[in-house]
Amino acid sequence: MFDTLSGVLDDYMNAVPTPKGSVRPAGRSVPVIARFVLLDGSEEWRPCTAARWTDRAVLVSCGDRTFGQDYTWLPVEDVARVLRPGRPDDDRAHD
């Protein structure tokens, strides 16, 4: 199901294609914070859940379970479990 989603690349500039090869399921809901780059270039950080991942991409789900969730593959650099203040040259910290 998760590996055949299409159409998400039109929604966010930083969305990546569905990875080929081994995709690991989360096994349980893993809360994350994901960065979405909108088509106008602005950024939004949203609370999401990691559903699957590879070494290069994470499938995140965001939205209300009642009304349906959006699933989007994002680069691992745009998904974090924790945000920490960083150095001036790196304002994002990932664990």
N, CA, C and O atoms as a Tinker XYZ file with bonds, in Angstrom:
   380  protein
     1  N      0.815000   -1.191000    0.000000    73     2
     2  CA     0.000000    0.000000    0.000000    64     1     3
     3  C      0.858000    1.254000    0.000000    63     2     4     5
     4  O      0.696000    2.115000   -0.865000    81     3
     5  N      1.781000    1.369000    0.971000    73     3     6
     6  CA     2.580000    2.580000    1.096000    64     5     7
     7  C      3.550000    2.753000   -0.064000    63     6     8     9
     8  O      3.914000    3.878000   -0.405000    81     7
     9  N      3.967000    1.663000   -0.665000    73     7    10
    10  CA     4.999000    1.738000   -1.679000    64     9    11
    11  C      4.465000    2.117000   -3.051000    63    10    12    13
    12  O      5.252000    2.302000   -3.979000    81    11
    13  N      3.164000    2.237000   -3.206000    73    11    14
    14  CA     2.602000    2.532000   -4.517000    64    13    15
    15  C      1.895000    3.875000   -4.566000    63    14    16    17
    16  O      1.163000    4.149000   -5.518000    81    15
    17  N      2.094000    4.709000   -3.573000    73    15    18
    18  CA     1.438000    6.014000   -3.566000    64    17    19
    19  C      1.989000    6.876000   -4.692000    63    18    20    21
    20  O      3.183000    6.835000   -4.989000    81    19
    21  N      1.124000    7.646000   -5.310000    73    19    22
    22  CA     1.571000    8.527000   -6.385000    64    21    23
    23  C      0.928000    9.886000   -6.220000    63    22    24    25
    24  O     -0.036000   10.046000   -5.471000    81    23
    25  N      1.467000   10.858000   -6.924000    73    23    26
    26  CA     0.883000   12.183000   -6.910000    64    25    27
    27  C      1.428000   13.108000   -5.847000    63    26    28    29
    28  O      1.127000   14.301000   -5.870000    81    27
    29  N      2.225000   12.602000   -4.909000    73    27    30
    30  CA     2.697000   13.461000   -3.834000    64    29    31
    31  C      3.763000   14.436000   -4.301000    63    30    32    33
    32  O      3.968000   15.468000   -3.661000    81    31
    33  N      4.444000   14.142000   -5.393000    73    31    34
    34  CA     5.507000   15.031000   -5.848000    64    33    35
    35  C      4.976000   16.381000   -6.287000    63    34    36    37
    36  O      5.734000   17.351000   -6.332000    81    35
    37  N      3.701000   16.471000   -6.611000    73    35    38
    38  CA     3.123000   17.741000   -7.026000    64    37    39
    39  C      2.781000   18.636000   -5.846000    63    38    40    41
    40  O      2.537000   19.827000   -6.033000    81    39
    41  N      2.759000   18.090000   -4.635000    73    39    42
    42  CA     2.316000   18.841000   -3.472000    64    41    43
    43  C      3.437000   19.602000   -2.761000    63    42    44    45
    44  O      3.204000   20.693000   -2.241000    81    43
    45  N      4.636000   19.048000   -2.731000    73    43    46
    46  CA     5.740000   19.645000   -1.976000    64    45    47
    47  C      7.018000   19.597000   -2.802000    63    46    48    49
    48  O      7.293000   18.608000   -3.482000    81    47
    49  N      7.794000   20.672000   -2.736000    73    47    50
    50  CA     9.028000   20.745000   -3.516000    64    49    51
    51  C     10.080000   19.758000   -3.027000    63    50    52    53
    52  O     10.929000   19.334000   -3.810000    81    51
    53  N     10.044000   19.381000   -1.747000    73    51    54
    54  CA    11.057000   18.479000   -1.215000    64    53    55
    55  C     10.605000   17.025000   -1.166000    63    54    56    57
    56  O     11.337000   16.184000   -0.645000    81    55
    57  N      9.425000   16.700000   -1.689000    73    55    58
    58  CA     8.988000   15.305000   -1.752000    64    57    59
    59  C      9.894000   14.539000   -2.710000    63    58    60    61
    60  O     10.358000   15.079000   -3.714000    81    59
    61  N     10.134000   13.278000   -2.383000    73    59    62
    62  CA    10.988000   12.439000   -3.225000    64    61    63
    63  C     10.165000   11.272000   -3.766000    63    62    64    65
    64  O      9.145000   10.907000   -3.180000    81    63
    65  N     10.604000   10.684000   -4.884000    73    63    66
    66  CA     9.874000    9.537000   -5.438000    64    65    67
    67  C      9.904000    8.351000   -4.475000    63    66    68    69
    68  O     10.783000    8.257000   -3.619000    81    67
    69  N      8.947000    7.462000   -4.621000    73    67    70
    70  CA     8.917000    6.245000   -3.815000    64    69    71
    71  C     10.206000    5.472000   -4.046000    63    70    72    73
    72  O     10.540000    5.157000   -5.188000    81    71
    73  N     10.942000    5.157000   -2.965000    73    71    74
    74  CA    12.221000    4.459000   -3.118000    64    73    75
    75  C     12.051000    3.052000   -3.686000    63    74    76    77
    76  O     11.033000    2.394000   -3.469000    81    75
    77  N     13.054000    2.619000   -4.403000    73    75    78
    78  CA    13.115000    1.242000   -4.895000    64    77    79
    79  C     13.884000    0.406000   -3.875000    63    78    80    81
    80  O     14.719000    0.933000   -3.140000    81    79
    81  N     13.610000   -0.865000   -3.831000    73    79    82
    82  CA    14.372000   -1.750000   -2.961000    64    81    83
    83  C     13.739000   -1.917000   -1.597000    63    82    84    85
    84  O     12.522000   -1.815000   -1.444000    81    83
    85  N     14.574000   -2.173000   -0.613000    73    83    86
    86  CA    14.122000   -2.497000    0.735000    64    85    87
    87  C     13.559000   -1.276000    1.449000    63    86    88    89
    88  O     14.234000   -0.256000    1.589000    81    87
    89  N     12.328000   -1.394000    1.893000    73    87    90
    90  CA    11.675000   -0.335000    2.660000    64    89    91
    91  C     11.282000   -0.933000    3.999000    63    90    92    93
    92  O     10.532000   -1.908000    4.053000    81    91
    93  N     11.785000   -0.354000    5.079000    73    91    94
    94  CA    11.523000   -0.889000    6.409000    64    93    95
    95  C     10.265000   -0.277000    7.002000    63    94    96    97
    96  O     10.132000    0.946000    7.034000    81    95
    97  N      9.330000   -1.116000    7.476000    73    95    98
    98  CA     8.160000   -0.572000    8.174000    64    97    99
    99  C      8.563000   -0.092000    9.557000    63    98   100   101
   100  O      9.509000   -0.610000   10.151000    81    99
   101  N      7.857000    0.882000   10.061000    73    99   102
   102  CA     8.162000    1.409000   11.385000    64   101   103
   103  C      7.868000    0.380000   12.468000    63   102   104   105
   104  O      8.550000    0.362000   13.493000    81   103
   105  N      6.873000   -0.473000   12.266000    73   103   106
   106  CA     6.517000   -1.451000   13.281000    64   105   107
   107  C      5.600000   -0.871000   14.335000    63   106   108   109
   108  O      4.714000   -1.559000   14.843000    81   107
   109  N      5.804000    0.357000   14.656000    73   107   110
   110  CA     4.944000    1.101000   15.577000    64   109   111
   111  C      4.967000    2.553000   15.127000    63   110   112   113
   112  O      5.822000    2.952000   14.337000    81   111
   113  N      4.048000    3.320000   15.622000    73   111   114
   114  CA     4.021000    4.738000   15.265000    64   113   115
   115  C      5.217000    5.442000   15.881000    63   114   116   117
   116  O      5.430000    5.383000   17.092000    81   115
   117  N      5.989000    6.102000   15.047000    73   115   118
   118  CA     7.148000    6.858000   15.518000    64   117   119
   119  C      6.850000    8.331000   15.284000    63   118   120   121
   120  O      6.836000    8.781000   14.138000    81   119
   121  N      6.611000    9.097000   16.360000    73   119   122
   122  CA     6.333000   10.520000   16.168000    64   121   123
   123  C      7.572000   11.255000   15.662000    63   122   124   125
   124  O      8.678000   11.055000   16.164000    81   123
   125  N      7.367000   12.103000   14.666000    73   123   126
   126  CA     8.460000   12.877000   14.080000    64   125   127
   127  C      7.983000   14.295000   13.790000    63   126   128   129
   128  O      6.791000   14.597000   13.856000    81   127
   129  N      8.932000   15.144000   13.470000    73   127   130
   130  CA     8.663000   16.498000   13.005000    64   129   131
   131  C      9.217000   16.559000   11.588000    63   130   132   133
   132  O     10.391000   16.263000   11.367000    81   131
   133  N      8.387000   16.938000   10.636000    73   131   134
   134  CA     8.803000   16.916000    9.234000    64   133   135
   135  C      8.749000   18.312000    8.624000    63   134   136   137
   136  O      7.845000   19.101000    8.899000    81   135
   137  N      9.752000   18.591000    7.783000    73   135   138
   138  CA     9.814000   19.869000    7.068000    64   137   139
   139  C      9.221000   19.679000    5.681000    63   138   140   141
   140  O      9.648000   18.809000    4.922000    81   139
   141  N      8.228000   20.508000    5.359000    73   139   142
   142  CA     7.603000   20.500000    4.043000    64   141   143
   143  C      7.923000   21.819000    3.357000    63   142   144   145
   144  O      7.704000   22.886000    3.929000    81   143
   145  N      8.441000   21.754000    2.134000    73   143   146
   146  CA     8.702000   22.947000    1.339000    64   145   147
   147  C      7.534000   23.086000    0.367000    63   146   148   149
   148  O      7.345000   22.255000   -0.522000    81   147
   149  N      6.754000   24.151000    0.551000    73   147   150
   150  CA     5.573000   24.374000   -0.275000    64   149   151
   151  C      5.970000   24.874000   -1.658000    63   150   152   153
   152  O      7.110000   25.286000   -1.876000    81   151
   153  N      5.037000   24.836000   -2.576000    73   151   154
   154  CA     5.330000   25.208000   -3.960000    64   153   155
   155  C      5.772000   26.654000   -4.115000    63   154   156   157
   156  O      6.442000   26.994000   -5.091000    81   155
   157  N      5.403000   27.520000   -3.155000    73   155   158
   158  CA     5.843000   28.918000   -3.217000    64   157   159
   159  C      7.212000   29.117000   -2.573000    63   158   160   161
   160  O      7.703000   30.243000   -2.497000    81   159
   161  N      7.838000   28.019000   -2.102000    73   159   162
   162  CA     9.161000   28.084000   -1.497000    64   161   163
   163  C      9.154000   28.248000    0.005000    63   162   164   165
   164  O     10.206000   28.127000    0.633000    81   163
   165  N      8.009000   28.520000    0.604000    73   163   166
   166  CA     7.945000   28.653000    2.055000    64   165   167
   167  C      8.037000   27.272000    2.707000    63   166   168   169
   168  O      7.797000   26.253000    2.059000    81   167
   169  N      8.388000   27.251000    3.999000    73   167   170
   170  CA     8.558000   26.003000    4.734000    64   169   171
   171  C      7.546000   25.896000    5.855000    63   170   172   173
   172  O      7.152000   26.895000    6.456000    81   171
   173  N      7.136000   24.682000    6.124000    73   171   174
   174  CA     6.305000   24.379000    7.286000    64   173   175
   175  C      6.893000   23.162000    7.981000    63   174   176   177
   176  O      7.272000   22.187000    7.332000    81   175
   177  N      6.964000   23.226000    9.303000    73   175   178
   178  CA     7.353000   22.075000   10.114000    64   177   179
   179  C      6.079000   21.532000   10.736000    63   178   180   181
   180  O      5.348000   22.271000   11.395000    81   179
   181  N      5.806000   20.251000   10.533000    73   179   182
   182  CA     4.553000   19.662000   11.001000    64   181   183
   183  C      4.818000   18.410000   11.824000    63   182   184   185
   184  O      5.745000   17.654000   11.533000    81   183
   185  N      3.998000   18.190000   12.860000    73   183   186
   186  CA     4.077000   16.909000   13.576000    64   185   187
   187  C      3.492000   15.813000   12.683000    63   186   188   189
   188  O      2.412000   15.977000   12.114000    81   187
   189  N      4.202000   14.713000   12.567000    73   187   190
   190  CA     3.781000   13.603000   11.703000    64   189   191
   191  C      4.136000   12.287000   12.380000    63   190   192   193
   192  O      4.589000   12.258000   13.524000    81   191
   193  N      3.923000   11.216000   11.659000    73   191   194
   194  CA     4.303000    9.883000   12.097000    64   193   195
   195  C      5.109000    9.235000   10.983000    63   194   196   197
   196  O      4.719000    9.286000    9.816000    81   195
   197  N      6.241000    8.621000   11.343000    73   195   198
   198  CA     7.034000    7.884000   10.357000    64   197   199
   199  C      6.380000    6.527000   10.139000    63   198   200   201
   200  O      6.206000    5.758000   11.084000    81   199
   201  N      6.018000    6.233000    8.887000    73   199   202
   202  CA     5.356000    4.972000    8.559000    64   201   203
   203  C      6.342000    3.939000    8.010000    63   202   204   205
   204  O      6.247000    2.753000    8.327000    81   203
   205  N      7.285000    4.395000    7.189000    73   203   206
   206  CA     8.317000    3.535000    6.599000    64   205   207
   207  C      9.542000    4.399000    6.330000    63   206   208   209
   208  O      9.463000    5.627000    6.312000    81   207
   209  N     10.699000    3.719000    6.117000    73   207   210
   210  CA    11.894000    4.486000    5.802000    64   209   211
   211  C     12.936000    3.627000    5.115000    63   210   212   213
   212  O     12.902000    2.397000    5.160000    81   211
   213  N     13.863000    4.324000    4.477000    73   211   214
   214  CA    15.059000    3.725000    3.893000    64   213   215
   215  C     16.229000    4.540000    4.425000    63   214   216   217
   216  O     16.049000    5.390000    5.298000    81   215
   217  N     17.423000    4.285000    3.905000    73   215   218
   218  CA    18.583000    5.073000    4.322000    64   217   219
   219  C     18.503000    6.513000    3.838000    63   218   220   221
   220  O     19.166000    7.389000    4.395000    81   219
   221  N     17.693000    6.772000    2.801000    73   219   222
   222  CA    17.641000    8.103000    2.199000    64   221   223
   223  C     16.309000    8.822000    2.327000    63   222   224   225
   224  O     16.253000   10.039000    2.149000    81   223
   225  N     15.229000    8.100000    2.632000    73   223   226
   226  CA    13.904000    8.724000    2.637000    64   225   227
   227  C     13.026000    8.145000    3.740000    63   226   228   229
   228  O     13.212000    7.012000    4.184000    81   227
   229  N     12.061000    8.963000    4.169000    73   227   230
   230  CA    11.104000    8.559000    5.204000    64   229   231
   231  C      9.699000    8.831000    4.680000    63   230   232   233
   232  O      9.420000    9.906000    4.148000    81   231
   233  N      8.818000    7.846000    4.835000    73   231   234
   234  CA     7.417000    8.039000    4.485000    64   233   235
   235  C      6.709000    8.543000    5.731000    63   234   236   237
   236  O      6.579000    7.814000    6.714000    81   235
   237  N      6.249000    9.793000    5.692000    73   235   238
   238  CA     5.569000   10.375000    6.846000    64   237   239
   239  C      4.079000   10.479000    6.570000    63   238   240   241
   240  O      3.649000   10.688000    5.435000    81   239
   241  N      3.307000   10.330000    7.631000    73   239   242
   242  CA     1.860000   10.538000    7.530000    64   241   243
   243  C      1.502000   11.708000    8.423000    63   242   244   245
   244  O      1.939000   11.796000    9.570000    81   243
   245  N      0.707000   12.592000    7.882000    73   243   246
   246  CA     0.259000   13.769000    8.613000    64   245   247
   247  C     -1.238000   13.904000    8.413000    63   246   248   249
   248  O     -1.782000   13.472000    7.397000    81   247
   249  N     -1.878000   14.486000    9.360000    73   247   250
   250  CA    -3.306000   14.719000    9.203000    64   249   251
   251  C     -4.124000   14.005000   10.259000    63   250   252   253
   252  O     -3.604000   13.241000   11.071000    81   251
   253  N     -5.383000   14.269000   10.225000    73   251   254
   254  CA    -6.336000   13.725000   11.176000    64   253   255
   255  C     -6.790000   12.350000   10.714000    63   254   256   257
   256  O     -7.235000   12.192000    9.577000    81   255
   257  N     -6.681000   11.364000   11.578000    73   255   258
   258  CA    -7.097000   10.005000   11.223000    64   257   259
   259  C     -8.578000    9.946000   10.863000    63   258   260   261
   260  O     -8.989000    9.084000   10.085000    81   259
   261  N     -9.381000   10.844000   11.416000    73   259   262
   262  CA   -10.812000   10.858000   11.126000    64   261   263
   263  C    -11.090000   11.244000    9.678000    63   262   264   265
   264  O    -11.959000   10.660000    9.032000    81   263
   265  N    -10.355000   12.224000    9.171000    73   263   266
   266  CA   -10.607000   12.743000    7.827000    64   265   267
   267  C     -9.619000   12.223000    6.792000    63   266   268   269
   268  O     -9.670000   12.631000    5.631000    81   267
   269  N     -8.743000   11.352000    7.183000    73   267   270
   270  CA    -7.759000   10.808000    6.248000    64   269   271
   271  C     -6.402000   11.449000    6.440000    63   270   272   273
   272  O     -6.291000   12.603000    6.852000    81   271
   273  N     -5.391000   10.693000    6.139000    73   271   274
   274  CA    -4.031000   11.170000    6.301000    64   273   275
   275  C     -3.361000   11.293000    4.947000    63   274   276   277
   276  O     -3.678000   10.566000    4.006000    81   275
   277  N     -2.428000   12.228000    4.870000    73   275   278
   278  CA    -1.605000   12.381000    3.681000    64   277   279
   279  C     -0.275000   11.684000    3.940000    63   278   280   281
   280  O      0.327000   11.868000    4.998000    81   279
   281  N      0.182000   10.894000    2.990000    73   279   282
   282  CA     1.474000   10.221000    3.077000    64   281   283
   283  C      2.408000   10.842000    2.056000    63   282   284   285
   284  O      2.041000   11.031000    0.897000    81   283
   285  N      3.630000   11.159000    2.499000    73   283   286
   286  CA     4.612000   11.789000    1.625000    64   285   287
   287  C      5.993000   11.237000    1.939000    63   286   288   289
   288  O      6.373000   11.136000    3.105000    81   287
   289  N      6.744000   10.879000    0.907000    73   287   290
   290  CA     8.147000   10.508000    1.078000    64   289   291
   291  C      8.973000   11.791000    1.115000    63   290   292   293
   292  O      8.873000   12.632000    0.222000    81   291
   293  N      9.789000   11.929000    2.160000    73   291   294
   294  CA    10.673000   13.085000    2.318000    64   293   295
   295  C     12.105000   12.603000    2.512000    63   294   296   297
   296  O     12.319000   11.484000    2.978000    81   295
   297  N     13.097000   13.436000    2.159000    73   295   298
   298  CA    14.484000   13.077000    2.438000    64   297   299
   299  C     14.696000   12.957000    3.950000    63   298   300   301
   300  O     14.049000   13.663000    4.724000    81   299
   301  N     15.593000   12.070000    4.370000    73   299   302
   302  CA    15.831000   11.890000    5.804000    64   301   303
   303  C     16.267000   13.194000    6.465000    63   302   304   305
   304  O     16.018000   13.392000    7.655000    81   303
   305  N     16.913000   14.085000    5.717000    73   303   306
   306  CA    17.369000   15.354000    6.281000    64   305   307
   307  C     16.205000   16.255000    6.694000    63   306   308   309
   308  O     16.390000   17.188000    7.475000    81   307
   309  N     15.011000   15.983000    6.175000    73   307   310
   310  CA    13.846000   16.820000    6.466000    64   309   311
   311  C     12.917000   16.213000    7.510000    63   310   312   313
   312  O     11.796000   16.685000    7.697000    81   311
   313  N     13.382000   15.170000    8.188000    73   311   314
   314  CA    12.569000   14.508000    9.211000    64   313   315
   315  C     13.422000   14.340000   10.461000    63   314   316   317
   316  O     14.566000   13.892000   10.386000    81   315
   317  N     12.860000   14.701000   11.610000    73   315   318
   318  CA    13.596000   14.598000   12.872000    64   317   319
   319  C     12.662000   14.135000   13.977000    63   318   320   321
   320  O     11.453000   14.360000   13.927000    81   319
   321  N     13.243000   13.487000   14.968000    73   319   322
   322  CA    12.453000   13.143000   16.153000    64   321   323
   323  C     12.525000   14.265000   17.170000    63   322   324   325
   324  O     11.625000   14.425000   17.995000    81   323
   325  N     13.598000   15.043000   17.111000    73   323   326
   326  CA    13.822000   16.137000   18.055000    64   325   327
   327  C     14.440000   17.301000   17.293000    63   326   328   329
   328  O     15.284000   17.094000   16.422000    81   327
   329  N     14.028000   18.517000   17.611000    73   327   330
   330  CA    14.691000   19.714000   17.085000    64   329   331
   331  C     15.440000   20.365000   18.233000    63   330   332   333
   332  O     14.878000   20.589000   19.306000    81   331
   333  N     16.696000   20.666000   18.006000    73   331   334
   334  CA    17.518000   21.322000   19.019000    64   333   335
   335  C     18.139000   22.572000   18.412000    63   334   336   337
   336  O     18.433000   22.601000   17.217000    81   335
   337  N     18.342000   23.606000   19.230000    73   335   338
   338  CA    19.046000   24.782000   18.703000    64   337   339
   339  C     20.422000   24.350000   18.204000    63   338   340   341
   340  O     21.119000   23.581000   18.866000    81   339
   341  N     20.796000   24.844000   17.049000    73   339   342
   342  CA    22.067000   24.441000   16.465000    64   341   343
   343  C     23.028000   25.604000   16.362000    63   342   344   345
   344  O     22.761000   26.708000   16.837000    81   343
   345  N     24.138000   25.329000   15.739000    73   343   346
   346  CA    25.115000   26.382000   15.475000    64   345   347
   347  C     24.539000   27.326000   14.431000    63   346   348   349
   348  O     23.611000   26.951000   13.715000    81   347
   349  N     25.063000   28.534000   14.330000    73   347   350
   350  CA    24.542000   29.492000   13.343000    64   349   351
   351  C     24.532000   28.951000   11.917000    63   350   352   353
   352  O     23.659000   29.321000   11.132000    81   351
   353  N     25.490000   28.078000   11.559000    73   351   354
   354  CA    25.536000   27.547000   10.200000    64   353   355
   355  C     24.682000   26.293000   10.026000    63   354   356   357
   356  O     24.577000   25.771000    8.916000    81   355
   357  N     24.067000   25.798000   11.110000    73   355   358
   358  CA    23.227000   24.598000   11.031000    64   357   359
   359  C     22.108000   24.730000   12.047000    63   358   360   361
   360  O     22.283000   24.378000   13.214000    81   359
   361  N     20.956000   25.235000   11.614000    73   359   362
   362  CA    19.878000   25.492000   12.563000    64   361   363
   363  C     18.984000   24.278000   12.787000    63   362   364   365
   364  O     18.014000   24.373000   13.537000    81   363
   365  N     19.277000   23.141000   12.162000    73   363   366
   366  CA    18.501000   21.924000   12.400000    64   365   367
   367  C     19.404000   20.865000   12.998000    63   366   368   369
   368  O     20.546000   20.689000   12.574000    81   367
   369  N     18.884000   20.168000   13.981000    73   367   370
   370  CA    19.620000   19.061000   14.588000    64   369   371
   371  C     18.749000   17.818000   14.509000    63   370   372   373
   372  O     17.572000   17.852000   14.867000    81   371
   373  N     19.322000   16.740000   14.046000    73   371   374
   374  CA    18.572000   15.492000   13.887000    64   373   375
   375  C     19.196000   14.443000   14.784000    63   374   376   377
   376  O     20.399000   14.445000   15.042000    81   375
   377  N     18.337000   13.542000   15.253000    73   375   378
   378  CA    18.919000   12.454000   16.042000    64   377   379
   379  C     18.836000   11.172000   15.281000    63   378   380
   380  O     19.273000   10.132000   15.775000    81   379
